[in-house]
Amino acid sequence: MTDAEFDLLDELYFVTPFKVLLEKTGQPAAELLPVLSRLLERGLVRYYWPDPDTELAYEPTSFGALGQDASYLASKEGLLQHNTR
């Protein structure tokens, strides 16, 4: 797990909108979206759109269009990896 992935998981103990992640991490969207995509691919993060109760299955083709409007939450596996580092 990279430092960027670790830092991002640190912010995802609760459902968090993308805009809040931008503020808390201080990373630009162009850097944050690929990290989220990698975490989603590995099942370490879940994402929700159009509201915090509707979970979407990760599909790389639709993620680019929805990524900045979605909210995120670390999965159980993501929390375990984060806490054992």
PDB file with one MODEL, atoms N, CA, C and O in Angstrom:
MODEL        1
ATOM      1  N   MET A   1       0.845  -1.172   0.000  1.00  0.00           N
ATOM      2  CA  MET A   1       0.000   0.000   0.000  1.00  0.00           C
ATOM      3  C   MET A   1       0.893   1.239   0.000  1.00  0.00           C
ATOM      4  O   MET A   1       1.817   1.360   0.805  1.00  0.00           O
ATOM      5  N   THR A   2       0.599   2.139  -0.908  1.00  0.00           N
ATOM      6  CA  THR A   2       1.386   3.373  -0.999  1.00  0.00           C
ATOM      7  C   THR A   2       0.985   4.345   0.112  1.00  0.00           C
ATOM      8  O   THR A   2      -0.048   4.174   0.758  1.00  0.00           O
ATOM      9  N   ASP A   3       1.810   5.357   0.320  1.00  0.00           N
ATOM     10  CA  ASP A   3       1.487   6.379   1.318  1.00  0.00           C
ATOM     11  C   ASP A   3       0.191   7.105   0.953  1.00  0.00           C
ATOM     12  O   ASP A   3      -0.622   7.406   1.827  1.00  0.00           O
ATOM     13  N   ALA A   4       0.001   7.383  -0.334  1.00  0.00           N
ATOM     14  CA  ALA A   4      -1.214   8.073  -0.781  1.00  0.00           C
ATOM     15  C   ALA A   4      -2.450   7.218  -0.502  1.00  0.00           C
ATOM     16  O   ALA A   4      -3.477   7.737  -0.064  1.00  0.00           O
ATOM     17  N   GLU A   5      -2.357   5.918  -0.751  1.00  0.00           N
ATOM     18  CA  GLU A   5      -3.485   5.019  -0.474  1.00  0.00           C
ATOM     19  C   GLU A   5      -3.763   4.954   1.024  1.00  0.00           C
ATOM     20  O   GLU A   5      -4.917   4.998   1.449  1.00  0.00           O
ATOM     21  N   PHE A   6      -2.705   4.850   1.821  1.00  0.00           N
ATOM     22  CA  PHE A   6      -2.853   4.807   3.273  1.00  0.00           C
ATOM     23  C   PHE A   6      -3.518   6.082   3.787  1.00  0.00           C
ATOM     24  O   PHE A   6      -4.454   6.021   4.584  1.00  0.00           O
ATOM     25  N   ASP A   7      -3.034   7.234   3.330  1.00  0.00           N
ATOM     26  CA  ASP A   7      -3.595   8.511   3.768  1.00  0.00           C
ATOM     27  C   ASP A   7      -5.055   8.658   3.367  1.00  0.00           C
ATOM     28  O   ASP A   7      -5.861   9.209   4.117  1.00  0.00           O
ATOM     29  N   LEU A   8      -5.387   8.169   2.195  1.00  0.00           N
ATOM     30  CA  LEU A   8      -6.772   8.251   1.735  1.00  0.00           C
ATOM     31  C   LEU A   8      -7.679   7.345   2.568  1.00  0.00           C
ATOM     32  O   LEU A   8      -8.773   7.752   2.959  1.00  0.00           O
ATOM     33  N   LEU A   9      -7.228   6.125   2.839  1.00  0.00           N
ATOM     34  CA  LEU A   9      -8.024   5.225   3.677  1.00  0.00           C
ATOM     35  C   LEU A   9      -8.235   5.809   5.067  1.00  0.00           C
ATOM     36  O   LEU A   9      -9.257   5.554   5.704  1.00  0.00           O
ATOM     37  N   ASP A  10      -7.280   6.582   5.529  1.00  0.00           N
ATOM     38  CA  ASP A  10      -7.387   7.238   6.833  1.00  0.00           C
ATOM     39  C   ASP A  10      -8.593   8.164   6.903  1.00  0.00           C
ATOM     40  O   ASP A  10      -9.124   8.409   7.987  1.00  0.00           O
ATOM     41  N   GLU A  11      -9.028   8.677   5.768  1.00  0.00           N
ATOM     42  CA  GLU A  11     -10.168   9.594   5.705  1.00  0.00           C
ATOM     43  C   GLU A  11     -11.497   8.883   5.434  1.00  0.00           C
ATOM     44  O   GLU A  11     -12.546   9.527   5.404  1.00  0.00           O
ATOM     45  N   LEU A  12     -11.462   7.569   5.239  1.00  0.00           N
ATOM     46  CA  LEU A  12     -12.667   6.873   4.763  1.00  0.00           C
ATOM     47  C   LEU A  12     -13.284   5.927   5.792  1.00  0.00           C
ATOM     48  O   LEU A  12     -13.828   4.884   5.428  1.00  0.00           O
ATOM     49  N   TYR A  13     -13.203   6.276   7.042  1.00  0.00           N
ATOM     50  CA  TYR A  13     -13.862   5.471   8.075  1.00  0.00           C
ATOM     51  C   TYR A  13     -15.369   5.724   8.088  1.00  0.00           C
ATOM     52  O   TYR A  13     -16.134   4.932   8.637  1.00  0.00           O
ATOM     53  N   PHE A  14     -15.779   6.812   7.490  1.00  0.00           N
ATOM     54  CA  PHE A  14     -17.186   7.159   7.331  1.00  0.00           C
ATOM     55  C   PHE A  14     -17.404   7.551   5.878  1.00  0.00           C
ATOM     56  O   PHE A  14     -16.455   7.920   5.187  1.00  0.00           O
ATOM     57  N   VAL A  15     -18.634   7.476   5.411  1.00  0.00           N
ATOM     58  CA  VAL A  15     -18.940   7.863   4.034  1.00  0.00           C
ATOM     59  C   VAL A  15     -18.543   9.330   3.855  1.00  0.00           C
ATOM     60  O   VAL A  15     -18.979  10.207   4.601  1.00  0.00           O
ATOM     61  N   THR A  16     -17.701   9.569   2.840  1.00  0.00           N
ATOM     62  CA  THR A  16     -17.133  10.899   2.640  1.00  0.00           C
ATOM     63  C   THR A  16     -17.254  11.318   1.182  1.00  0.00           C
ATOM     64  O   THR A  16     -16.793  10.600   0.295  1.00  0.00           O
ATOM     65  N   PRO A  17     -17.865  12.468   0.920  1.00  0.00           N
ATOM     66  CA  PRO A  17     -17.956  12.964  -0.460  1.00  0.00           C
ATOM     67  C   PRO A  17     -16.575  13.308  -1.028  1.00  0.00           C
ATOM     68  O   PRO A  17     -15.655  13.660  -0.290  1.00  0.00           O
ATOM     69  N   PHE A  18     -16.456  13.202  -2.330  1.00  0.00           N
ATOM     70  CA  PHE A  18     -15.198  13.479  -3.023  1.00  0.00           C
ATOM     71  C   PHE A  18     -14.683  14.876  -2.702  1.00  0.00           C
ATOM     72  O   PHE A  18     -13.486  15.051  -2.471  1.00  0.00           O
ATOM     73  N   LYS A  19     -15.557  15.865  -2.682  1.00  0.00           N
ATOM     74  CA  LYS A  19     -15.137  17.251  -2.422  1.00  0.00           C
ATOM     75  C   LYS A  19     -14.493  17.397  -1.044  1.00  0.00           C
ATOM     76  O   LYS A  19     -13.555  18.174  -0.869  1.00  0.00           O
ATOM     77  N   VAL A  20     -15.002  16.645  -0.071  1.00  0.00           N
ATOM     78  CA  VAL A  20     -14.412  16.678   1.268  1.00  0.00           C
ATOM     79  C   VAL A  20     -13.039  16.007   1.245  1.00  0.00           C
ATOM     80  O   VAL A  20     -12.110  16.460   1.914  1.00  0.00           O
ATOM     81  N   LEU A  21     -12.916  14.929   0.477  1.00  0.00           N
ATOM     82  CA  LEU A  21     -11.613  14.272   0.351  1.00  0.00           C
ATOM     83  C   LEU A  21     -10.571  15.209  -0.254  1.00  0.00           C
ATOM     84  O   LEU A  21      -9.413  15.212   0.162  1.00  0.00           O
ATOM     85  N   LEU A  22     -10.989  16.000  -1.233  1.00  0.00           N
ATOM     86  CA  LEU A  22     -10.073  16.976  -1.830  1.00  0.00           C
ATOM     87  C   LEU A  22      -9.559  17.951  -0.772  1.00  0.00           C
ATOM     88  O   LEU A  22      -8.364  18.244  -0.716  1.00  0.00           O
ATOM     89  N   GLU A  23     -10.465  18.447   0.061  1.00  0.00           N
ATOM     90  CA  GLU A  23     -10.097  19.397   1.100  1.00  0.00           C
ATOM     91  C   GLU A  23      -9.177  18.768   2.146  1.00  0.00           C
ATOM     92  O   GLU A  23      -8.168  19.356   2.535  1.00  0.00           O
ATOM     93  N   LYS A  24      -9.538  17.574   2.591  1.00  0.00           N
ATOM     94  CA  LYS A  24      -8.793  16.940   3.682  1.00  0.00           C
ATOM     95  C   LYS A  24      -7.422  16.438   3.252  1.00  0.00           C
ATOM     96  O   LYS A  24      -6.473  16.499   4.034  1.00  0.00           O
ATOM     97  N   THR A  25      -7.302  15.947   2.033  1.00  0.00           N
ATOM     98  CA  THR A  25      -6.017  15.419   1.582  1.00  0.00           C
ATOM     99  C   THR A  25      -5.132  16.492   0.975  1.00  0.00           C
ATOM    100  O   THR A  25      -3.909  16.357   0.977  1.00  0.00           O
ATOM    101  N   GLY A  26      -5.728  17.549   0.459  1.00  0.00           N
ATOM    102  CA  GLY A  26      -4.966  18.597  -0.196  1.00  0.00           C
ATOM    103  C   GLY A  26      -4.433  18.196  -1.567  1.00  0.00           C
ATOM    104  O   GLY A  26      -3.631  18.919  -2.158  1.00  0.00           O
ATOM    105  N   GLN A  27      -4.874  17.050  -2.072  1.00  0.00           N
ATOM    106  CA  GLN A  27      -4.437  16.587  -3.394  1.00  0.00           C
ATOM    107  C   GLN A  27      -5.382  17.113  -4.465  1.00  0.00           C
ATOM    108  O   GLN A  27      -6.573  17.286  -4.206  1.00  0.00           O
ATOM    109  N   PRO A  28      -4.871  17.369  -5.661  1.00  0.00           N
ATOM    110  CA  PRO A  28      -5.758  17.754  -6.754  1.00  0.00           C
ATOM    111  C   PRO A  28      -6.548  16.540  -7.244  1.00  0.00           C
ATOM    112  O   PRO A  28      -6.126  15.397  -7.062  1.00  0.00           O
ATOM    113  N   ALA A  29      -7.676  16.797  -7.853  1.00  0.00           N
ATOM    114  CA  ALA A  29      -8.544  15.721  -8.341  1.00  0.00           C
ATOM    115  C   ALA A  29      -7.806  14.781  -9.282  1.00  0.00           C
ATOM    116  O   ALA A  29      -8.036  13.572  -9.256  1.00  0.00           O
ATOM    117  N   ALA A  30      -6.923  15.326 -10.111  1.00  0.00           N
ATOM    118  CA  ALA A  30      -6.186  14.499 -11.076  1.00  0.00           C
ATOM    119  C   ALA A  30      -5.286  13.468 -10.393  1.00  0.00           C
ATOM    120  O   ALA A  30      -4.976  12.437 -10.991  1.00  0.00           O
ATOM    121  N   GLU A  31      -4.866  13.722  -9.168  1.00  0.00           N
ATOM    122  CA  GLU A  31      -4.047  12.769  -8.418  1.00  0.00           C
ATOM    123  C   GLU A  31      -4.898  11.865  -7.532  1.00  0.00           C
ATOM    124  O   GLU A  31      -4.560  10.700  -7.321  1.00  0.00           O
ATOM    125  N   LEU A  32      -5.984  12.394  -7.023  1.00  0.00           N
ATOM    126  CA  LEU A  32      -6.826  11.643  -6.092  1.00  0.00           C
ATOM    127  C   LEU A  32      -7.656  10.562  -6.796  1.00  0.00           C
ATOM    128  O   LEU A  32      -7.811   9.461  -6.266  1.00  0.00           O
ATOM    129  N   LEU A  33      -8.179  10.863  -7.963  1.00  0.00           N
ATOM    130  CA  LEU A  33      -9.020   9.894  -8.677  1.00  0.00           C
ATOM    131  C   LEU A  33      -8.298   8.590  -9.017  1.00  0.00           C
ATOM    132  O   LEU A  33      -8.888   7.525  -8.836  1.00  0.00           O
ATOM    133  N   PRO A  34      -7.050   8.617  -9.502  1.00  0.00           N
ATOM    134  CA  PRO A  34      -6.365   7.342  -9.766  1.00  0.00           C
ATOM    135  C   PRO A  34      -6.129   6.507  -8.502  1.00  0.00           C
ATOM    136  O   PRO A  34      -6.176   5.278  -8.553  1.00  0.00           O
ATOM    137  N   VAL A  35      -5.879   7.169  -7.376  1.00  0.00           N
ATOM    138  CA  VAL A  35      -5.694   6.438  -6.116  1.00  0.00           C
ATOM    139  C   VAL A  35      -7.006   5.772  -5.724  1.00  0.00           C
ATOM    140  O   VAL A  35      -7.018   4.602  -5.340  1.00  0.00           O
ATOM    141  N   LEU A  36      -8.102   6.504  -5.817  1.00  0.00           N
ATOM    142  CA  LEU A  36      -9.413   5.924  -5.519  1.00  0.00           C
ATOM    143  C   LEU A  36      -9.713   4.756  -6.452  1.00  0.00           C
ATOM    144  O   LEU A  36     -10.226   3.727  -6.014  1.00  0.00           O
ATOM    145  N   SER A  37      -9.401   4.908  -7.709  1.00  0.00           N
ATOM    146  CA  SER A  37      -9.646   3.857  -8.689  1.00  0.00           C
ATOM    147  C   SER A  37      -8.878   2.581  -8.326  1.00  0.00           C
ATOM    148  O   SER A  37      -9.433   1.484  -8.394  1.00  0.00           O
ATOM    149  N   ARG A  38      -7.618   2.719  -7.945  1.00  0.00           N
ATOM    150  CA  ARG A  38      -6.814   1.545  -7.553  1.00  0.00           C
ATOM    151  C   ARG A  38      -7.402   0.871  -6.320  1.00  0.00           C
ATOM    152  O   ARG A  38      -7.467  -0.356  -6.248  1.00  0.00           O
ATOM    153  N   LEU A  39      -7.826   1.669  -5.361  1.00  0.00           N
ATOM    154  CA  LEU A  39      -8.411   1.108  -4.140  1.00  0.00           C
ATOM    155  C   LEU A  39      -9.740   0.410  -4.433  1.00  0.00           C
ATOM    156  O   LEU A  39     -10.032  -0.644  -3.868  1.00  0.00           O
ATOM    157  N   LEU A  40     -10.531   0.997  -5.308  1.00  0.00           N
ATOM    158  CA  LEU A  40     -11.794   0.378  -5.705  1.00  0.00           C
ATOM    159  C   LEU A  40     -11.546  -0.941  -6.437  1.00  0.00           C
ATOM    160  O   LEU A  40     -12.236  -1.929  -6.187  1.00  0.00           O
ATOM    161  N   GLU A  41     -10.574  -0.956  -7.329  1.00  0.00           N
ATOM    162  CA  GLU A  41     -10.234  -2.172  -8.071  1.00  0.00           C
ATOM    163  C   GLU A  41      -9.859  -3.317  -7.140  1.00  0.00           C
ATOM    164  O   GLU A  41     -10.204  -4.471  -7.395  1.00  0.00           O
ATOM    165  N   ARG A  42      -9.160  -2.998  -6.071  1.00  0.00           N
ATOM    166  CA  ARG A  42      -8.700  -4.019  -5.125  1.00  0.00           C
ATOM    167  C   ARG A  42      -9.731  -4.329  -4.047  1.00  0.00           C
ATOM    168  O   ARG A  42      -9.484  -5.163  -3.176  1.00  0.00           O
ATOM    169  N   GLY A  43     -10.892  -3.662  -4.097  1.00  0.00           N
ATOM    170  CA  GLY A  43     -11.951  -3.932  -3.127  1.00  0.00           C
ATOM    171  C   GLY A  43     -11.708  -3.331  -1.758  1.00  0.00           C
ATOM    172  O   GLY A  43     -12.316  -3.758  -0.777  1.00  0.00           O
ATOM    173  N   LEU A  44     -10.827  -2.344  -1.679  1.00  0.00           N
ATOM    174  CA  LEU A  44     -10.511  -1.728  -0.398  1.00  0.00           C
ATOM    175  C   LEU A  44     -11.398  -0.529  -0.093  1.00  0.00           C
ATOM    176  O   LEU A  44     -11.434  -0.044   1.038  1.00  0.00           O
ATOM    177  N   VAL A  45     -12.103  -0.062  -1.095  1.00  0.00           N
ATOM    178  CA  VAL A  45     -13.011   1.085  -0.951  1.00  0.00           C
ATOM    179  C   VAL A  45     -14.294   0.775  -1.700  1.00  0.00           C
ATOM    180  O   VAL A  45     -14.294   0.046  -2.692  1.00  0.00           O
ATOM    181  N   ARG A  46     -15.382   1.338  -1.213  1.00  0.00           N
ATOM    182  CA  ARG A  46     -16.685   1.255  -1.896  1.00  0.00           C
ATOM    183  C   ARG A  46     -17.087   2.673  -2.263  1.00  0.00           C
ATOM    184  O   ARG A  46     -16.662   3.645  -1.639  1.00  0.00           O
ATOM    185  N   TYR A  47     -17.932   2.764  -3.311  1.00  0.00           N
ATOM    186  CA  TYR A  47     -18.382   4.120  -3.639  1.00  0.00           C
ATOM    187  C   TYR A  47     -19.877   4.172  -3.872  1.00  0.00           C
ATOM    188  O   TYR A  47     -20.518   3.195  -4.259  1.00  0.00           O
ATOM    189  N   TYR A  48     -20.407   5.380  -3.612  1.00  0.00           N
ATOM    190  CA  TYR A  48     -21.848   5.601  -3.545  1.00  0.00           C
ATOM    191  C   TYR A  48     -22.231   6.796  -4.392  1.00  0.00           C
ATOM    192  O   TYR A  48     -21.583   7.843  -4.370  1.00  0.00           O
ATOM    193  N   TRP A  49     -23.305   6.605  -5.139  1.00  0.00           N
ATOM    194  CA  TRP A  49     -23.839   7.675  -5.984  1.00  0.00           C
ATOM    195  C   TRP A  49     -25.251   7.299  -6.379  1.00  0.00           C
ATOM    196  O   TRP A  49     -25.457   6.111  -6.631  1.00  0.00           O
ATOM    197  N   PRO A  50     -26.222   8.140  -6.462  1.00  0.00           N
ATOM    198  CA  PRO A  50     -26.205   9.597  -6.302  1.00  0.00           C
ATOM    199  C   PRO A  50     -26.348  10.057  -4.858  1.00  0.00           C
ATOM    200  O   PRO A  50     -26.276  11.254  -4.581  1.00  0.00           O
ATOM    201  N   ASP A  51     -26.550   9.121  -3.935  1.00  0.00           N
ATOM    202  CA  ASP A  51     -26.659   9.484  -2.528  1.00  0.00           C
ATOM    203  C   ASP A  51     -25.797   8.529  -1.707  1.00  0.00           C
ATOM    204  O   ASP A  51     -25.336   7.516  -2.233  1.00  0.00           O
ATOM    205  N   PRO A  52     -25.571   8.829  -0.445  1.00  0.00           N
ATOM    206  CA  PRO A  52     -24.689   8.005   0.384  1.00  0.00           C
ATOM    207  C   PRO A  52     -25.241   6.612   0.709  1.00  0.00           C
ATOM    208  O   PRO A  52     -24.552   5.817   1.349  1.00  0.00           O
ATOM    209  N   ASP A  53     -26.455   6.306   0.287  1.00  0.00           N
ATOM    210  CA  ASP A  53     -27.038   5.001   0.562  1.00  0.00           C
ATOM    211  C   ASP A  53     -27.046   4.062  -0.635  1.00  0.00           C
ATOM    212  O   ASP A  53     -27.381   2.886  -0.492  1.00  0.00           O
ATOM    213  N   THR A  54     -26.683   4.557  -1.809  1.00  0.00           N
ATOM    214  CA  THR A  54     -26.745   3.749  -3.032  1.00  0.00           C
ATOM    215  C   THR A  54     -25.331   3.381  -3.469  1.00  0.00           C
ATOM    216  O   THR A  54     -24.616   4.191  -4.058  1.00  0.00           O
ATOM    217  N   GLU A  55     -24.941   2.135  -3.167  1.00  0.00           N
ATOM    218  CA  GLU A  55     -23.603   1.671  -3.526  1.00  0.00           C
ATOM    219  C   GLU A  55     -23.569   1.239  -4.988  1.00  0.00           C
ATOM    220  O   GLU A  55     -24.486   0.579  -5.477  1.00  0.00           O
ATOM    221  N   LEU A  56     -22.509   1.617  -5.668  1.00  0.00           N
ATOM    222  CA  LEU A  56     -22.308   1.233  -7.061  1.00  0.00           C
ATOM    223  C   LEU A  56     -21.221   0.171  -7.146  1.00  0.00           C
ATOM    224  O   LEU A  56     -20.256   0.189  -6.382  1.00  0.00           O
ATOM    225  N   ALA A  57     -21.390  -0.746  -8.076  1.00  0.00           N
ATOM    226  CA  ALA A  57     -20.316  -1.686  -8.375  1.00  0.00           C
ATOM    227  C   ALA A  57     -19.263  -0.926  -9.170  1.00  0.00           C
ATOM    228  O   ALA A  57     -19.596  -0.122 -10.041  1.00  0.00           O
ATOM    229  N   TYR A  58     -18.003  -1.180  -8.873  1.00  0.00           N
ATOM    230  CA  TYR A  58     -16.930  -0.464  -9.563  1.00  0.00           C
ATOM    231  C   TYR A  58     -16.804  -0.943 -11.003  1.00  0.00           C
ATOM    232  O   TYR A  58     -16.628  -2.133 -11.263  1.00  0.00           O
ATOM    233  N   GLU A  59     -16.897  -0.009 -11.923  1.00  0.00           N
ATOM    234  CA  GLU A  59     -16.672  -0.253 -13.343  1.00  0.00           C
ATOM    235  C   GLU A  59     -15.780   0.873 -13.848  1.00  0.00           C
ATOM    236  O   GLU A  59     -16.180   2.037 -13.818  1.00  0.00           O
ATOM    237  N   PRO A  60     -14.578   0.544 -14.313  1.00  0.00           N
ATOM    238  CA  PRO A  60     -13.652   1.585 -14.746  1.00  0.00           C
ATOM    239  C   PRO A  60     -14.235   2.521 -15.804  1.00  0.00           C
ATOM    240  O   PRO A  60     -13.883   3.700 -15.849  1.00  0.00           O
ATOM    241  N   THR A  61     -15.115   2.008 -16.648  1.00  0.00           N
ATOM    242  CA  THR A  61     -15.660   2.844 -17.725  1.00  0.00           C
ATOM    243  C   THR A  61     -16.588   3.934 -17.200  1.00  0.00           C
ATOM    244  O   THR A  61     -16.633   5.022 -17.774  1.00  0.00           O
ATOM    245  N   SER A  62     -17.323   3.675 -16.135  1.00  0.00           N
ATOM    246  CA  SER A  62     -18.242   4.685 -15.603  1.00  0.00           C
ATOM    247  C   SER A  62     -17.623   5.497 -14.469  1.00  0.00           C
ATOM    248  O   SER A  62     -18.136   6.562 -14.126  1.00  0.00           O
ATOM    249  N   PHE A  63     -16.531   5.012 -13.884  1.00  0.00           N
ATOM    250  CA  PHE A  63     -15.935   5.706 -12.751  1.00  0.00           C
ATOM    251  C   PHE A  63     -15.460   7.105 -13.123  1.00  0.00           C
ATOM    252  O   PHE A  63     -15.622   8.037 -12.335  1.00  0.00           O
ATOM    253  N   GLY A  64     -14.886   7.268 -14.294  1.00  0.00           N
ATOM    254  CA  GLY A  64     -14.393   8.575 -14.713  1.00  0.00           C
ATOM    255  C   GLY A  64     -15.477   9.633 -14.737  1.00  0.00           C
ATOM    256  O   GLY A  64     -15.221  10.794 -14.416  1.00  0.00           O
ATOM    257  N   ALA A  65     -16.687   9.244 -15.116  1.00  0.00           N
ATOM    258  CA  ALA A  65     -17.789  10.196 -15.197  1.00  0.00           C
ATOM    259  C   ALA A  65     -18.412  10.483 -13.834  1.00  0.00           C
ATOM    260  O   ALA A  65     -18.942  11.572 -13.612  1.00  0.00           O
ATOM    261  N   LEU A  66     -18.351   9.512 -12.920  1.00  0.00           N
ATOM    262  CA  LEU A  66     -19.029   9.655 -11.635  1.00  0.00           C
ATOM    263  C   LEU A  66     -18.095   9.935 -10.463  1.00  0.00           C
ATOM    264  O   LEU A  66     -18.545  10.362  -9.400  1.00  0.00           O
ATOM    265  N   GLY A  67     -16.816   9.699 -10.647  1.00  0.00           N
ATOM    266  CA  GLY A  67     -15.855   9.749  -9.549  1.00  0.00           C
ATOM    267  C   GLY A  67     -15.891  11.017  -8.719  1.00  0.00           C
ATOM    268  O   GLY A  67     -15.801  10.950  -7.493  1.00  0.00           O
ATOM    269  N   GLN A  68     -16.022  12.167  -9.355  1.00  0.00           N
ATOM    270  CA  GLN A  68     -15.994  13.423  -8.611  1.00  0.00           C
ATOM    271  C   GLN A  68     -17.327  13.759  -7.957  1.00  0.00           C
ATOM    272  O   GLN A  68     -17.395  14.667  -7.129  1.00  0.00           O
ATOM    273  N   ASP A  69     -18.376  13.050  -8.312  1.00  0.00           N
ATOM    274  CA  ASP A  69     -19.692  13.298  -7.716  1.00  0.00           C
ATOM    275  C   ASP A  69     -20.066  12.274  -6.651  1.00  0.00           C
ATOM    276  O   ASP A  69     -21.102  12.404  -5.998  1.00  0.00           O
ATOM    277  N   ALA A  70     -19.228  11.261  -6.476  1.00  0.00           N
ATOM    278  CA  ALA A  70     -19.545  10.154  -5.586  1.00  0.00           C
ATOM    279  C   ALA A  70     -19.041  10.401  -4.169  1.00  0.00           C
ATOM    280  O   ALA A  70     -18.287  11.337  -3.902  1.00  0.00           O
ATOM    281  N   SER A  71     -19.486   9.525  -3.272  1.00  0.00           N
ATOM    282  CA  SER A  71     -18.980   9.481  -1.899  1.00  0.00           C
ATOM    283  C   SER A  71     -18.283   8.138  -1.726  1.00  0.00           C
ATOM    284  O   SER A  71     -18.557   7.195  -2.469  1.00  0.00           O
ATOM    285  N   TYR A  72     -17.380   8.047  -0.747  1.00  0.00           N
ATOM    286  CA  TYR A  72     -16.527   6.870  -0.598  1.00  0.00           C
ATOM    287  C   TYR A  72     -16.485   6.402   0.846  1.00  0.00           C
ATOM    288  O   TYR A  72     -16.687   7.177   1.780  1.00  0.00           O
ATOM    289  N   LEU A  73     -16.215   5.097   1.003  1.00  0.00           N
ATOM    290  CA  LEU A  73     -16.109   4.475   2.318  1.00  0.00           C
ATOM    291  C   LEU A  73     -15.138   3.312   2.218  1.00  0.00           C
ATOM    292  O   LEU A  73     -15.199   2.530   1.270  1.00  0.00           O
ATOM    293  N   ALA A  74     -14.253   3.195   3.183  1.00  0.00           N
ATOM    294  CA  ALA A  74     -13.345   2.049   3.206  1.00  0.00           C
ATOM    295  C   ALA A  74     -14.148   0.780   3.459  1.00  0.00           C
ATOM    296  O   ALA A  74     -15.065   0.771   4.281  1.00  0.00           O
ATOM    297  N   SER A  75     -13.801  -0.289   2.751  1.00  0.00           N
ATOM    298  CA  SER A  75     -14.443  -1.589   2.985  1.00  0.00           C
ATOM    299  C   SER A  75     -13.820  -2.229   4.228  1.00  0.00           C
ATOM    300  O   SER A  75     -12.833  -1.724   4.761  1.00  0.00           O
ATOM    301  N   LYS A  76     -14.388  -3.317   4.676  1.00  0.00           N
ATOM    302  CA  LYS A  76     -13.838  -4.035   5.823  1.00  0.00           C
ATOM    303  C   LYS A  76     -12.392  -4.436   5.539  1.00  0.00           C
ATOM    304  O   LYS A  76     -11.518  -4.274   6.391  1.00  0.00           O
ATOM    305  N   GLU A  77     -12.146  -4.958   4.342  1.00  0.00           N
ATOM    306  CA  GLU A  77     -10.789  -5.349   3.947  1.00  0.00           C
ATOM    307  C   GLU A  77      -9.861  -4.134   3.922  1.00  0.00           C
ATOM    308  O   GLU A  77      -8.704  -4.227   4.332  1.00  0.00           O
ATOM    309  N   GLY A  78     -10.361  -3.011   3.448  1.00  0.00           N
ATOM    310  CA  GLY A  78      -9.562  -1.794   3.418  1.00  0.00           C
ATOM    311  C   GLY A  78      -9.183  -1.329   4.816  1.00  0.00           C
ATOM    312  O   GLY A  78      -8.054  -0.896   5.047  1.00  0.00           O
ATOM    313  N   LEU A  79     -10.127  -1.419   5.750  1.00  0.00           N
ATOM    314  CA  LEU A  79      -9.849  -1.029   7.121  1.00  0.00           C
ATOM    315  C   LEU A  79      -8.832  -1.971   7.749  1.00  0.00           C
ATOM    316  O   LEU A  79      -7.938  -1.528   8.470  1.00  0.00           O
ATOM    317  N   LEU A  80      -8.961  -3.264   7.482  1.00  0.00           N
ATOM    318  CA  LEU A  80      -7.998  -4.229   8.025  1.00  0.00           C
ATOM    319  C   LEU A  80      -6.594  -3.950   7.506  1.00  0.00           C
ATOM    320  O   LEU A  80      -5.636  -3.962   8.279  1.00  0.00           O
ATOM    321  N   GLN A  81      -6.461  -3.703   6.222  1.00  0.00           N
ATOM    322  CA  GLN A  81      -5.136  -3.407   5.671  1.00  0.00           C
ATOM    323  C   GLN A  81      -4.588  -2.101   6.210  1.00  0.00           C
ATOM    324  O   GLN A  81      -3.392  -1.981   6.477  1.00  0.00           O
ATOM    325  N   HIS A  82      -5.462  -1.127   6.367  1.00  0.00           N
ATOM    326  CA  HIS A  82      -5.038   0.171   6.895  1.00  0.00           C
ATOM    327  C   HIS A  82      -4.539   0.037   8.332  1.00  0.00           C
ATOM    328  O   HIS A  82      -3.535   0.641   8.708  1.00  0.00           O
ATOM    329  N   ASN A  83      -5.238  -0.749   9.118  1.00  0.00           N
ATOM    330  CA  ASN A  83      -4.890  -0.865  10.545  1.00  0.00           C
ATOM    331  C   ASN A  83      -3.726  -1.802  10.813  1.00  0.00           C
ATOM    332  O   ASN A  83      -3.159  -1.774  11.905  1.00  0.00           O
ATOM    333  N   THR A  84      -3.353  -2.635   9.842  1.00  0.00           N
ATOM    334  CA  THR A  84      -2.244  -3.554  10.077  1.00  0.00           C
ATOM    335  C   THR A  84      -0.937  -3.051   9.468  1.00  0.00           C
ATOM    336  O   THR A  84       0.090  -3.724   9.565  1.00  0.00           O
ATOM    337  N   ARG A  85      -0.964  -1.914   8.862  1.00  0.00           N
ATOM    338  CA  ARG A  85       0.264  -1.349   8.279  1.00  0.00           C
ATOM    339  C   ARG A  85       1.145  -0.772   9.344  1.00  0.00           C
ATOM    340  O   ARG A  85       2.220  -0.253   9.042  1.00  0.00           O
TER     341      ARG A  85
ENDMDL
END
